[in-house]
Every structure is written in structure tokens, then in C-alpha cells.
Amino acid sequence: MQDIGTNEILQAISNLGINLNKRIDNIEKIVGRIPEMQKDIDDMKELVGNIPQMQKDIDDMKELVRNIPQMQKDIDNMKEDIRNLQKSVAVIEVEHGEKIRILFDAVLVNSEKIDMLNQKMDLQISKLQKHDDEIYYLKSKVQGL
């Protein structure tokens, strides 16, 4: 009976050795990963160090988001102002177009009047020249007598 106990003890010790070897292998694997884990920890520390700036950025974005309704109102007001300006420009274009047309018509009328006056003046000059010729002829006849 004692042989069975010894075999069991030996078996238990053997199992402990196998388990111990497995644990040592696991520990060695973990130790082998320590540099990688340390790098991961350093990366996380860097990320954690960025948290205050990220929080500030988030706060800034929240402020911008809070301002969106006012910005939208401002944009709507600007759109309305642009529409009003477009209407005003259209009215000005129509009014100035009418005034320019009236001025152009007046220029045409004045041009026609000038042409008519030039024709009358040419006629008067022609008559005056004819009268000058007649006076000269009559003077020459009167003096020739």
C-alpha cells in the first residue's frame, strides 16, 4: 500500500513539475511581452497627457455648437439683406434704364433740331450769298452808268 502512496506522490511531483514548467513558460512569455506592454503603457500615458487639450478642444467645439443657432440667424439675415439689395439694384437698373432712354431720346431730338437748324442756316447762307451777288451786280451797274 505504501508503494501506491509513493507512486501517487511521484506522480503528483511529476504533475507539479509539468505544471511548474508550464507556469515558467507562461511567465517567460509574459516577461517577453513586457517591452511591448511598456510601450503600450507609454503610448497610453501620452494619450492621457493629451486629455486636457482634448477636453479644451471639446469645450471649444461645444461653444461653437452653441453659437450655431445665432450664426444661422445671422446667415438668414444676410440672405434677406442680399435679397433686398437685389431688389434695390433691380429697381435702380429699371429707373436708370428709363432715364438713359429719355436722355438718349432727348439727344436724338436735339440732334434732329441741330440738323434742321444747319439746313436752315445753309439755306440762309445760300440766300445771303445770292443777295451779296445781287448787291454786287447792282453796285457794278449803278457805278457803271
PASEBA-1860 file (N, C-alpha, C; in nm, 3 decimals):
! residues 145
1> MQDIGTNE> 0.080/-0.117/0.000/0.000/0.000/0.000/0.085/0.125/0.000 ~ 0.200/0.107/0.055/0.286/0.221/0.059/0.342/0.251/-0.078 ~ 0.357/0.148/-0.160/0.408/0.170/-0.295/0.310/0.256/-0.374 ~ 0.183/0.234/-0.349/0.083/0.313/-0.419/0.095/0.457/-0.374 ~ 0.116/0.484/-0.251/0.129/0.619/-0.199/0.251/0.687/-0.258 ~ 0.358/0.613/-0.274/0.480/0.670/-0.328/0.460/0.701/-0.476 ~ 0.395/0.611/-0.546/0.367/0.636/-0.687/0.279/0.759/-0.703 ~ 0.185/0.769/-0.614/0.096/0.886/-0.621/0.174/1.012/-0.592
9> ILQAISNL> 0.264/1.003/-0.497/0.344/1.121/-0.461/0.435/1.155/-0.578 ~ 0.496/1.054/-0.636/0.584/1.076/-0.750/0.503/1.134/-0.868 ~ 0.386/1.079/-0.886/0.300/1.130/-0.993/0.263/1.275/-0.965 ~ 0.231/1.303/-0.838/0.194/1.439/-0.800/0.312/1.533/-0.821 ~ 0.433/1.486/-0.783/0.553/1.570/-0.800/0.577/1.590/-0.950 ~ 0.559/1.486/-1.028/0.578/1.497/-1.173/0.478/1.597/-1.232 ~ 0.353/1.584/-1.186/0.250/1.679/-1.232/0.284/1.821/-1.191 ~ 0.337/1.835/-1.068/0.377/1.969/-1.022/0.489/2.022/-1.110
17> GINLNKRI> 0.581/1.936/-1.147/0.692/1.977/-1.233/0.642/2.022/-1.369 ~ 0.547/1.944/-1.423/0.490/1.980/-1.554/0.417/2.112/-1.541 ~ 0.333/2.125/-1.436/0.259/2.250/-1.413/0.355/2.365/-1.390 ~ 0.462/2.337/-1.317/0.562/2.441/-1.289/0.630/2.483/-1.419 ~ 0.661/2.389/-1.504/0.723/2.420/-1.633/0.627/2.504/-1.719 ~ 0.500/2.466/-1.716/0.401/2.543/-1.793/0.393/2.685/-1.739 ~ 0.393/2.696/-1.609/0.385/2.829/-1.548/0.510/2.909/-1.579 ~ 0.626/2.844/-1.575/0.751/2.914/-1.607/0.746/2.959/-1.753
25> DNIEKIVG> 0.696/2.872/-1.843/0.682/2.910/-1.984/0.589/3.030/-1.997 ~ 0.477/3.027/-1.924/0.383/3.140/-1.927/0.449/3.267/-1.873 ~ 0.524/3.254/-1.767/0.593/3.370/-1.708/0.695/3.424/-1.808 ~ 0.767/3.334/-1.875/0.866/3.377/-1.972/0.798/3.450/-2.089 ~ 0.684/3.399/-2.131/0.609/3.466/-2.238/0.566/3.605/-2.193 ~ 0.517/3.613/-2.070/0.473/3.742/-2.015/0.592/3.836/-2.005 ~ 0.706/3.786/-1.955/0.827/3.868/-1.942/0.872/3.912/-2.080 ~ 0.860/3.825/-2.179/0.898/3.860/-2.316/0.810/3.971/-2.372
33> RIPEMQKD> 0.689/3.981/-2.324/0.596/4.084/-2.372/0.607/4.213/-2.294 ~ 0.688/4.216/-2.189/0.698/4.336/-2.105/0.741/4.458/-2.187 ~ 0.843/4.450/-2.276/0.878/4.571/-2.353/0.759/4.623/-2.436 ~ 0.686/4.530/-2.496/0.569/4.570/-2.575/0.464/4.634/-2.485 ~ 0.442/4.574/-2.367/0.345/4.630/-2.273/0.392/4.766/-2.224 ~ 0.523/4.781/-2.202/0.578/4.909/-2.156/0.554/5.016/-2.263 ~ 0.575/4.978/-2.390/0.548/5.073/-2.499/0.400/5.111/-2.501 ~ 0.313/5.010/-2.484/0.169/5.039/-2.478/0.137/5.133/-2.363
41> IDDMKELV> 0.201/5.110/-2.247/0.179/5.196/-2.130/0.227/5.338/-2.161 ~ 0.344/5.350/-2.227/0.396/5.482/-2.262/0.301/5.553/-2.359 ~ 0.249/5.475/-2.457/0.153/5.534/-2.551/0.029/5.582/-2.478 ~ -0.019/5.502/-2.382/-0.138/5.541/-2.305/-0.109/5.664/-2.221 ~ 0.012/5.672/-2.163/0.049/5.790/-2.084/0.046/5.915/-2.173 ~ 0.096/5.899/-2.296/0.096/6.012/-2.389/-0.048/6.054/-2.420 ~ -0.133/5.954/-2.444/-0.273/5.983/-2.471/-0.339/6.050/-2.351 ~ -0.308/5.999/-2.233/-0.365/6.058/-2.111/-0.313/6.201/-2.095
49> GNIPQMQK> -0.188/6.224/-2.134/-0.133/6.359/-2.128/-0.204/6.455/-2.221 ~ -0.261/6.402/-2.329/-0.333/6.485/-2.426/-0.476/6.513/-2.384 ~ -0.524/6.448/-2.282/-0.664/6.462/-2.241/-0.701/6.606/-2.209 ~ -0.618/6.684/-2.136/-0.658/6.824/-2.110/-0.678/6.904/-2.239 ~ -0.588/6.885/-2.336/-0.603/6.957/-2.463/-0.727/6.909/-2.537 ~ -0.751/6.778/-2.533/-0.871/6.724/-2.597/-0.996/6.779/-2.530 ~ -0.994/6.791/-2.399/-1.109/6.846/-2.326/-1.131/6.992/-2.365 ~ -1.020/7.067/-2.379/-1.031/7.207/-2.420/-1.090/7.214/-2.562
57> DIDDMKEL> -1.041/7.124/-2.650/-1.095/7.122/-2.787/-1.244/7.089/-2.786 ~ -1.283/6.996/-2.702/-1.425/6.959/-2.690/-1.505/7.078/-2.640 ~ -1.452/7.148/-2.540/-1.521/7.267/-2.488/-1.535/7.374/-2.596 ~ -1.426/7.392/-2.675/-1.432/7.489/-2.785/-1.539/7.449/-2.886 ~ -1.545/7.319/-2.917/-1.646/7.271/-3.012/-1.786/7.290/-2.955 ~ -1.802/7.265/-2.825/-1.933/7.286/-2.763/-1.973/7.432/-2.776 ~ -1.877/7.523/-2.757/-1.906/7.666/-2.769/-1.947/7.699/-2.912 ~ -1.877/7.640/-3.008/-1.914/7.662/-3.149/-2.053/7.608/-3.178
65> VRNIPQMQ> -2.083/7.492/-3.124/-2.215/7.433/-3.145/-2.322/7.521/-3.082 ~ -2.292/7.578/-2.967/-2.389/7.668/-2.902/-2.412/7.793/-2.987 ~ -2.310/7.833/-3.063/-2.321/7.953/-3.145/-2.389/7.927/-3.279 ~ -2.410/7.803/-3.315/-2.469/7.770/-3.445/-2.605/7.835/-3.465 ~ -2.697/7.832/-3.369/-2.827/7.897/-3.393/-2.812/8.047/-3.425 ~ -2.723/8.116/-3.352/-2.703/8.259/-3.379/-2.640/8.279/-3.516 ~ -2.545/8.191/-3.550/-2.483/8.200/-3.683/-2.587/8.177/-3.791 ~ -2.677/8.084/-3.768/-2.782/8.056/-3.866/-2.873/8.177/-3.881
73> KDIDNMKE> -2.906/8.242/-3.768/-2.988/8.364/-3.775/-2.915/8.471/-3.854 ~ -2.783/8.486/-3.827/-2.704/8.585/-3.899/-2.702/8.555/-4.049 ~ -2.687/8.428/-4.083/-2.687/8.389/-4.225/-2.822/8.419/-4.288 ~ -2.929/8.387/-4.216/-3.063/8.416/-4.268/-3.081/8.566/-4.288 ~ -3.032/8.647/-4.192/-3.040/8.793/-4.206/-2.960/8.841/-4.327 ~ -2.842/8.782/-4.346/-2.761/8.821/-4.461/-2.830/8.784/-4.591 ~ -2.894/8.667/-4.594/-2.967/8.626/-4.714/-3.079/8.726/-4.743 ~ -3.150/8.767/-4.637/-3.258/8.864/-4.654/-3.202/8.998/-4.703
81> DIRNLQKS> -3.089/9.040/-4.646/-3.025/9.164/-4.691/-2.986/9.154/-4.838 ~ -2.934/9.041/-4.878/-2.894/9.022/-5.018/-3.017/9.028/-5.109 ~ -3.125/8.964/-5.067/-3.248/8.970/-5.147/-3.296/9.115/-5.160 ~ -3.292/9.190/-5.049/-3.333/9.331/-5.054/-3.242/9.412/-5.145 ~ -3.111/9.385/-5.137/-3.018/9.456/-5.224/-3.043/9.422/-5.371 ~ -3.073/9.296/-5.397/-3.102/9.257/-5.535/-3.226/9.329/-5.587 ~ -3.327/9.341/-5.500/-3.448/9.413/-5.540/-3.416/9.560/-5.566 ~ -3.335/9.619/-5.475/-3.298/9.761/-5.491/-3.219/9.781/-5.619
89> VAVIEVEH> -3.127/9.693/-5.647/-3.048/9.704/-5.769/-3.138/9.691/-5.892 ~ -3.233/9.600/-5.887/-3.325/9.584/-6.000/-3.405/9.712/-6.022 ~ -3.454/9.773/-5.914/-3.530/9.898/-5.925/-3.441/10.008/-5.983 ~ -3.318/10.017/-5.931/-3.225/10.120/-5.981/-3.196/10.098/-6.129 ~ -3.176/9.971/-6.168/-3.149/9.943/-6.309/-3.266/9.986/-6.397 ~ -3.388/9.959/-6.352/-3.506/9.997/-6.430/-3.516/10.149/-6.438 ~ -3.501/10.216/-6.322/-3.512/10.362/-6.319/-3.404/10.427/-6.405 ~ -3.281/10.380/-6.390/-3.172/10.438/-6.469/-3.188/10.404/-6.617
97> GEKIRILF> -3.239/10.286/-6.644/-3.264/10.250/-6.784/-3.364/10.345/-6.847 ~ -3.470/10.376/-6.773/-3.571/10.471/-6.825/-3.510/10.609/-6.843 ~ -3.431/10.652/-6.746/-3.369/10.785/-6.755/-3.271/10.791/-6.872 ~ -3.194/10.684/-6.890/-3.099/10.681/-7.001/-3.174/10.683/-7.134 ~ -3.283/10.609/-7.142/-3.363/10.609/-7.264/-3.417/10.750/-7.291 ~ -3.466/10.817/-7.187/-3.518/10.954/-7.204/-3.407/11.047/-7.250 ~ -3.289/11.034/-7.187/-3.177/11.119/-7.227/-3.135/11.090/-7.372 ~ -3.135/10.964/-7.409/-3.099/10.928/-7.546/-3.201/10.986/-7.644
105> DAVLVNSE> -3.330/10.976/-7.608/-3.434/11.035/-7.693/-3.413/11.186/-7.705 ~ -3.378/11.251/-7.593/-3.355/11.396/-7.595/-3.236/11.429/-7.684 ~ -3.132/11.347/-7.677/-3.015/11.370/-7.762/-3.055/11.356/-7.909 ~ -3.137/11.254/-7.939/-3.181/11.237/-8.078/-3.263/11.357/-8.125 ~ -3.354/11.405/-8.040/-3.436/11.521/-8.075/-3.346/11.642/-8.098 ~ -3.250/11.663/-8.007/-3.158/11.776/-8.021/-3.074/11.761/-8.148 ~ -3.033/11.640/-8.177/-2.954/11.616/-8.297/-3.037/11.648/-8.421 ~ -3.164/11.608/-8.420/-3.252/11.638/-8.532/-3.272/11.789/-8.545
113> KIDMLNQK> -3.289/11.858/-8.431/-3.304/12.003/-8.433/-3.179/12.069/-8.490 ~ -3.063/12.020/-8.446/-2.937/12.077/-8.495/-2.926/12.056/-8.646 ~ -2.962/11.935/-8.693/-2.959/11.909/-8.837/-3.053/12.003/-8.911 ~ -3.174/12.022/-8.854/-3.271/12.112/-8.917/-3.218/12.256/-8.917 ~ -3.159/12.300/-8.806/-3.104/12.436/-8.799/-2.986/12.452/-8.895 ~ -2.905/12.347/-8.907/-2.793/12.353/-9.002/-2.845/12.367/-9.145 ~ -2.954/12.294/-9.175/-3.013/12.306/-9.309/-3.066/12.448/-9.331 ~ -3.135/12.504/-9.228/-3.188/12.640/-9.240/-3.072/12.739/-9.254
121> MDLQISKL> -2.966/12.716/-9.178/-2.851/12.806/-9.185/-2.787/12.797/-9.323 ~ -2.775/12.675/-9.375/-2.719/12.660/-9.509/-2.806/12.734/-9.611 ~ -2.940/12.724/-9.594/-3.031/12.796/-9.682/-3.012/12.947/-9.668 ~ -2.999/12.994/-9.544/-2.980/13.138/-9.520/-2.846/13.185/-9.577 ~ -2.744/13.102/-9.560/-2.613/13.139/-9.615/-2.621/13.146/-9.766 ~ -2.692/13.049/-9.821/-2.708/13.048/-9.967/-2.784/13.174/-10.012 ~ -2.889/13.212/-9.939/-2.966/13.333/-9.973/-2.878/13.457/-9.955 ~ -2.801/13.458/-9.845/-2.713/13.572/-9.820/-2.610/13.584/-9.931
129> QKHDDEIY> -2.555/13.473/-9.972/-2.458/13.474/-10.082/-2.524/13.526/-10.210 ~ -2.648/13.483/-10.232/-2.721/13.528/-10.351/-2.745/13.678/-10.341 ~ -2.783/13.727/-10.222/-2.805/13.871/-10.203/-2.676/13.948/-10.221 ~ -2.565/13.893/-10.170/-2.435/13.958/-10.189/-2.404/13.971/-10.339 ~ -2.431/13.861/-10.410/-2.405/13.862/-10.555/-2.494/13.966/-10.624 ~ -2.620/13.973/-10.584/-2.713/14.069/-10.646/-2.671/14.212/-10.613 ~ -2.633/14.236/-10.488/-2.589/14.370/-10.449/-2.464/14.408/-10.529 ~ -2.372/14.316/-10.542/-2.250/14.342/-10.617/-2.285/14.376/-10.763
137> YLKSKVQG> -2.376/14.299/-10.818/-2.419/14.321/-10.956/-2.484/14.459/-10.970 ~ -2.573/14.489/-10.874/-2.640/14.619/-10.879/-2.542/14.735/-10.859 ~ -2.449/14.720/-10.770/-2.348/14.824/-10.749/-2.264/14.844/-10.874 ~ -2.230/14.735/-10.934/-2.148/14.747/-11.054/-2.228/14.813/-11.166 ~ -2.355/14.793/-11.175/-2.441/14.855/-11.276/-2.458/15.003/-11.244 ~ -2.476/15.036/-11.117/-2.500/15.173/-11.075/-2.368/15.252/-11.097 ~ -2.261/15.199/-11.067/-2.135/15.267/-11.082/-2.096/15.272/-11.230 ~ -2.142/15.180/-11.304/-2.109/15.175/-11.446/-2.190/15.274/-11.526
145> L> -2.286/15.330/-11.480/-2.370/15.423/-11.554/-2.299/15.546/-11.571
END
